[in-house]
Amino acid sequence: MNAIKDSVHDYISLGPVARDLLDTPLLQRLRHVKQLSTVRLVYPSANHTRLEHSLGVYHLADRALDHLGIDGTRARHVRAAALLHDVGHGPYGHQTEDVIRRRTGADHDEIGWLLEDTDAAAVLCGHGLDPARVAALVRGEGELGQLVSGELDVDRMDYLVRDAHHTGVPYGTIDVGRLVRELRYRDGLLVLAAGNVQTAESLLLARALMNGTVYRHHVSRIAGAMLERASIRLLDSEGDASNSTGPRGDVDVETFRRMADHDLLVALRGTTPDLARRIEYRDLYKRAVWEPLGRVPADVVEMGHEASREAAAKIADRAGVDRDHVLLDVPPRPRFTESRSRVVVGGAVQRLSEASELVGALRAAERAQWRLGVYAPGDAVGDVETAATAVLGLAE
């Protein structure tokens, strides 16, 4: 058994399956995909990778399985799923996930196609494991899938403490040891044992605080919107004159989704050199509009991708600027999925939203933090703000 020194969990011991999987191209690619993508433009020390995170998730899954008394083939499949859970991410992780989903219909946790006739599949089969079963666990299927992808999963536990550690902010600090130790299965559901309402609340609070200060920081959102626009241009080989101008790329989506971060940046230099330069050197667009949920018409909040691109084009035309220089960023309505975490209270399993008064306040805080963004180069901000207010029907 090998051990790897980790910045968060100290030493992580690798079993034979993990050791062999780690040497495959599928996992080694994650060395070149940053965990926090454009967030590192805000927090310069946030340069940790999805490989580091995957090792951390493997470690916590291994500890959780020991505490739950799960061993044998079932445990070996879970450990493999924990290590492989992020191999479906494209370059820049979540920042390109919507682009990939719109073209393939697949999310990053659908990794079955990656385990077909690959070195990773050969490793799994060589150790008596079923690649299809591993892929199902990554999707969160079944009782044990909840440990890899669910409200109380070890993925969330690792990324909160790891992201807090590498950004230097204190908000993601949670008692991972207690969370792992207090996990139980009740009627096929993964829950926290009695006396752990506050433990569950700490996970919820950490996520809410990290959302506001790290994950949804406006600089990261602006860079992410620029990256998405550039990625679309790269993939649009035939082009769309109604929405953008200039050269088009000829990269197919299958090549795109297997790129590393640096591969994408190099490719973007050929099709959208201005956006690529701005992302690389943090010369980002500015906020022309930054409006809370209550000041945005409901039809705008519910805009899909195509409708938002059309609205951005109208704003650009009205402002008299190039269509590529206006980005409309409409985030999804706030979702507080962690409030569905289950805890044992008075001998019965309850959702955290039923057991905790804190959930309501945090849900309200999430709604208060929601912002509609319209971004443009600094010298066009004034004209774009005026145009966006009119086109989107924003409250004066």
C-alpha positions in Angstrom: 0.0 0.0 0.0 1.4 3.4 -1.0 0.9 6.7 0.8 0.6 10.2 -0.7 1.2 13.3 1.2 -1.8 15.6 1.0 -2.0 19.3 2.0 -5.4 18.8 3.7 -5.6 15.2 5.0 -1.9 14.5 5.6 -1.1 11.0 4.4 -3.6 9.2 2.1 -3.1 5.5 1.8 -3.8 3.9 -1.6 -5.0 0.4 -2.0 -4.0 -1.7 -5.1 -6.9 -0.5 -7.2 -6.3 3.1 -6.5 -2.6 2.8 -7.1 -3.2 1.3 -10.5 -6.0 3.7 -11.5 -3.8 6.7 -10.5 -1.3 5.7 -13.3 -4.0 5.9 -16.1 -4.3 8.8 -18.5 -7.9 9.3 -17.4 -6.8 10.3 -13.9 -3.5 11.9 -14.7 -5.3 14.4 -17.0 -6.9 15.8 -13.8 -3.4 17.1 -12.8 -4.0 19.8 -15.5 -7.6 20.7 -14.6 -7.8 23.3 -11.7 -10.4 22.6 -9.0 -11.5 26.2 -8.8 -11.1 27.3 -12.5 -11.7 31.0 -12.8 -11.8 31.5 -9.0 -8.0 31.5 -9.0 -8.3 34.9 -10.7 -9.6 36.2 -7.4 -7.6 34.0 -5.0 -4.1 33.5 -6.5 -3.2 30.6 -4.2 -6.3 28.5 -5.3 -4.2 26.5 -7.8 -5.1 23.0 -6.5 -6.2 20.5 -9.0 -9.1 18.0 -9.5 -6.6 15.2 -9.0 -5.8 16.4 -5.5 -9.5 16.7 -4.8 -10.2 13.2 -6.2 -7.6 11.7 -3.8 -9.2 13.6 -0.9 -12.6 12.2 -1.8 -11.1 8.7 -2.1 -9.6 9.1 1.4 -12.8 10.3 3.0 -14.8 7.5 1.3 -12.3 5.0 2.7 -12.8 6.4 6.2 -16.5 6.5 5.9 -16.7 2.9 4.7 -14.6 1.8 7.7 -17.0 3.6 10.1 -20.0 2.2 8.4 -18.6 -1.3 8.6 -18.8 -1.8 4.8 -16.1 -3.9 3.3 -15.4 -6.5 0.6 -16.4 -6.0 -3.1 -19.0 -3.3 -2.2 -16.4 -1.1 -0.6 -13.9 -1.6 -3.4 -16.4 -0.4 -5.9 -17.2 2.7 -3.8 -13.5 3.6 -3.4 -12.9 3.3 -7.1 -16.0 5.5 -7.8 -14.7 8.1 -5.3 -11.4 8.3 -7.0 -12.9 8.5 -10.5 -15.9 10.7 -9.7 -14.4 13.8 -11.5 -12.9 12.3 -14.6 -15.9 13.4 -16.7 -15.1 17.1 -16.1 -14.1 19.1 -19.1 -11.5 21.9 -19.1 -12.0 24.5 -16.4 -14.4 22.1 -14.7 -17.9 23.5 -14.0 -17.2 26.6 -16.1 -17.6 24.6 -19.3 -20.1 22.1 -18.1 -23.2 23.8 -19.5 -21.4 24.1 -22.9 -20.7 20.4 -22.9 -24.2 19.5 -21.6 -26.0 21.4 -24.4 -24.0 19.5 -27.1 -23.9 16.0 -25.5 -26.8 15.9 -23.1 -24.4 14.5 -20.5 -23.3 15.8 -17.1 -19.8 15.4 -15.8 -20.9 12.6 -13.5 -21.9 10.4 -16.4 -18.6 8.6 -16.9 -19.7 5.3 -18.3 -18.5 6.3 -21.8 -15.1 7.0 -20.4 -14.8 3.6 -18.9 -15.4 1.7 -22.1 -12.2 0.1 -23.6 -9.8 2.3 -21.7 -6.8 1.7 -19.4 -9.0 2.6 -16.4 -11.6 -0.1 -17.4 -8.8 -2.6 -17.8 -7.6 -1.8 -14.3 -11.0 -2.2 -12.8 -11.7 -5.5 -14.6 -8.2 -6.7 -13.7 -9.1 -6.2 -10.0 -12.5 -7.9 -10.4 -14.5 -4.7 -10.4 -17.4 -3.8 -12.8 -16.9 -0.5 -14.7 -20.7 -0.1 -15.1 -21.2 -0.5 -11.4 -18.6 2.1 -10.7 -20.2 4.5 -13.1 -23.6 4.0 -11.5 -22.1 4.9 -8.1 -20.6 8.1 -9.5 -24.1 9.0 -10.7 -25.3 8.6 -7.1 -27.3 5.5 -7.8 -28.2 3.0 -5.1 -27.7 3.1 -1.3 -23.9 3.4 -1.5 -24.1 5.9 -4.4 -25.3 8.5 -1.8 -21.8 8.4 -0.2 -20.2 9.5 -3.5 -23.0 11.8 -4.8 -25.7 13.0 -2.4 -26.5 15.6 0.2 -24.0 14.1 2.7 -21.4 13.0 0.2 -17.7 12.9 0.8 -17.2 15.0 -2.4 -18.8 18.0 -0.7 -16.9 17.4 2.5 -13.5 17.4 0.7 -14.0 20.3 -1.6 -15.2 22.7 1.1 -12.2 22.2 3.4 -9.8 22.0 0.4 -11.1 25.1 -1.3 -11.1 27.0 2.0 -7.5 25.9 2.7 -6.2 26.9 -0.7 -8.1 30.2 -1.0 -7.1 31.1 2.6 -10.7 31.9 3.7 -12.0 30.4 6.9 -15.6 29.8 5.8 -15.3 26.3 4.5 -14.0 24.9 7.8 -16.0 21.9 8.9 -15.5 19.0 11.2 -14.9 16.4 8.6 -13.9 13.8 11.2 -17.2 14.1 13.0 -19.2 14.2 9.8 -17.6 11.0 8.5 -17.8 9.3 11.9 -21.5 10.0 12.4 -22.8 8.8 9.0 -25.4 6.0 9.2 -27.7 4.1 6.9 -31.4 4.1 7.9 -33.9 2.4 5.6 -31.5 2.7 2.7 -30.9 6.4 3.3 -27.6 8.0 4.3 -28.2 10.1 7.4 -26.4 11.6 10.4 -26.8 9.9 13.7 -28.8 11.4 16.6 -27.4 14.6 18.2 -25.9 15.9 14.9 -28.3 18.7 13.8 -25.6 21.2 14.5 -23.1 19.1 12.6 -25.4 19.1 9.5 -25.9 22.8 10.0 -22.2 23.5 9.9 -22.0 21.8 6.5 -24.9 23.9 5.3 -23.4 27.2 6.7 -20.0 26.5 5.2 -21.4 25.9 1.7 -23.5 29.1 2.0 -20.6 31.2 3.1 -18.3 29.8 0.4 -20.9 30.4 -2.2 -20.9 34.2 -1.5 -17.2 34.7 -1.0 -15.6 32.2 -3.3 -17.7 30.2 -5.7 -19.9 33.1 -6.9 -17.5 35.9 -6.6 -18.3 38.5 -9.3 -14.8 38.4 -10.8 -15.0 34.6 -11.2 -18.5 34.9 -12.8 -17.3 37.5 -15.3 -14.3 35.4 -16.3 -16.6 32.3 -16.5 -19.0 34.1 -18.8 -16.2 35.2 -21.0 -14.8 31.6 -21.1 -18.2 30.2 -22.0 -18.6 32.7 -24.9 -15.2 31.9 -26.2 -15.8 28.1 -25.9 -19.0 28.4 -27.8 -17.2 30.2 -30.6 -14.5 27.5 -30.6 -17.1 24.8 -31.0 -19.3 26.7 -33.6 -17.4 25.6 -36.7 -20.2 26.9 -39.0 -20.7 30.1 -37.0 -23.8 32.1 -36.2 -23.7 35.6 -37.7 -26.6 36.7 -35.6 -24.7 36.4 -32.4 -21.0 36.9 -33.0 -18.4 37.9 -35.5 -14.9 36.9 -36.4 -13.2 33.5 -37.0 -14.7 30.2 -35.9 -13.1 27.1 -34.5 -13.4 23.5 -35.8 -12.9 21.6 -32.5 -15.5 18.9 -32.0 -17.1 18.5 -28.6 -15.5 15.1 -27.9 -12.0 16.7 -28.3 -13.2 19.7 -26.3 -14.4 17.8 -23.3 -11.1 15.9 -23.0 -8.9 19.0 -23.0 -7.0 20.2 -20.0 -7.1 23.9 -19.0 -4.0 24.9 -20.9 -5.2 23.1 -24.0 -8.4 25.1 -24.1 -6.6 28.4 -23.5 -4.2 27.7 -26.4 -7.1 26.7 -28.7 -9.0 29.9 -27.8 -6.1 32.1 -28.9 -6.8 31.0 -32.5 -10.5 31.7 -32.6 -11.1 34.4 -29.9 -7.7 36.0 -29.3 -9.1 39.0 -27.5 -11.2 37.0 -25.0 -8.3 34.5 -24.6 -5.9 37.3 -23.8 -8.2 38.9 -21.4 -8.8 35.6 -19.5 -5.1 34.8 -19.5 -4.0 38.1 -18.2 -7.1 39.0 -16.0 -8.1 41.9 -18.2 -11.7 41.2 -17.7 -15.0 42.8 -18.6 -16.7 45.0 -16.0 -20.2 44.9 -14.5 -22.6 47.1 -16.4 -25.6 45.6 -14.5 -25.6 43.7 -11.2 -29.2 43.4 -10.0 -30.8 41.4 -7.2 -33.6 38.9 -7.8 -36.4 41.3 -6.7 -35.5 43.9 -9.4 -35.4 41.4 -12.3 -38.6 40.5 -14.2 -39.6 36.8 -13.8 -39.3 36.1 -17.5 -35.7 37.3 -17.5 -34.9 35.1 -14.4 -36.2 32.1 -16.3 -34.3 32.8 -19.5 -32.7 29.8 -21.2 -29.4 29.9 -23.0 -30.6 30.9 -26.5 -33.0 33.6 -25.1 -30.2 35.1 -23.1 -27.8 35.2 -26.1 -30.6 36.9 -28.1 -31.1 39.4 -25.3 -27.4 40.1 -25.1 -27.3 40.7 -28.9 -30.2 43.2 -28.6 -28.4 45.0 -25.7 -25.2 45.3 -27.8 -27.1 46.6 -30.8 -28.9 49.2 -28.7 -25.7 50.2 -27.1 -23.9 50.4 -30.4 -21.1 48.0 -29.4 -19.8 44.7 -30.9 -22.1 41.8 -30.0 -19.1 39.8 -28.7 -18.6 42.6 -26.1 -21.8 42.1 -24.2 -22.4 39.1 -22.0 -25.7 38.4 -20.1 -25.2 36.2 -17.1 -28.5 34.8 -15.7 -27.7 32.3 -12.9 -30.3 29.6 -11.9 -32.7 30.4 -9.1 -31.1 29.6 -5.8 -31.3 25.9 -4.8 -30.5 24.8 -1.3 -30.1 21.1 -1.9 -28.1 20.6 1.3 -31.2 21.3 3.3 -32.5 17.9 2.2 -29.7 16.3 4.3 -31.2 13.8 6.8 -30.6 13.6 10.5 -31.9 11.4 13.2 -34.0 13.4 15.7 -35.9 11.8 18.5 -35.4 8.4 16.9 -36.9 9.4 13.6 -35.2 10.5 10.3 -35.9 14.1 9.4 -34.8 16.4 6.6 -32.6 19.1 8.0 -35.0 21.7 6.7 -37.6 20.3 9.2 -35.2 20.0 12.1 -33.3 23.3 11.9 -34.5 26.9 12.1 -31.2 28.0 10.5 -32.2 26.6 7.1 -34.9 29.2 6.5 -32.4 32.0 7.2 -29.8 30.5 5.0 -32.3 30.0 2.2 -33.3 33.7 2.4 -29.6 34.7 2.4 -29.1 32.6 -0.8 -31.9 34.5 -2.5 -30.5 37.8 -1.3 -27.1 37.0 -2.8 -28.5 36.2 -6.3 -27.5 38.7 -9.0 -28.2 39.1 -12.6 -25.0 40.2 -14.4 -24.4 42.1 -17.7 -20.7 42.5 -18.5 -18.9 44.6 -21.1 -15.5 46.2 -21.6 -14.9 49.1 -19.3 -15.3 51.9 -21.9 -18.7 50.5 -22.9 -20.2 50.0 -19.4 -22.3 53.2 -19.4 -24.0 52.6 -22.7 -24.5 48.9 -22.0 -26.1 49.6 -18.7 -28.6 52.0 -20.3 -29.4 49.5 -23.1 -29.7 46.5 -20.7 -32.1 48.4 -18.4 -34.4 49.0 -21.4 -34.1 45.6 -23.1 -34.5 43.6 -19.9 -37.2 45.8 -18.4 -35.2 46.2 -15.2 -36.7 48.3 -12.4 -35.5 51.9 -12.4 
